[in-house]
Amino acid sequence: MILFLKSFILAFAGSVSPAIVLNIEKRLLHWAGLGGALGYCIALAIDPFSGALSVAQIFTGTVTVGIYSELMARRLKAPATVFCVPGIIPLVPGVSAYQTMQSLVADNLQEASAYAVNTIFKAFTIAFGIMIVSAVFRFIGKIKIKPPDH
């Protein structure tokens, strides 16, 4: 329980900080932070004791952030990117990218390439998750109930 509370608070702060830098309206800041915290905690719930988030965890967290962003955009009459961009920040594979660079500097190319592939998979997973949710919401928005022909 303490792990999730700590993760929730840190993910919230990790989402609000870039939201402030991106000049998101003050009334939306806590909602942007909540999206990031929710996405990270859902991802963490899949495997709470893993050292780093897996591709599956990142996908689940990203889909959660994407759905949250689309719903909050409609509810608060704001663009979905206001919630999505800060919300995915806690899911970005920064540690994996750092390990890639560290291995390159240490001239360990085999290890660097393994970390690089892992980082790229995780980054593409974030993009794919956002794209899927956005496409589904656009498709649903285009469906209109047609009256039956008499």
Buried (B, 14 or more C-beta within 10 A) or exposed (E): EEEBEEBBEBBBEBBBBBBEEEEBEEEBBEBBBBBBBBBBBBBBEBEEEEEEBBBEBBBBBBBBBBBBBBBBBEEBEBEBBBBBBBBBBBBBBEEBBEBBEEBBEEEEEEBBEBBBEBBBBBBEBBEBBBEBBBEBBEEEEEEEEEEEEE
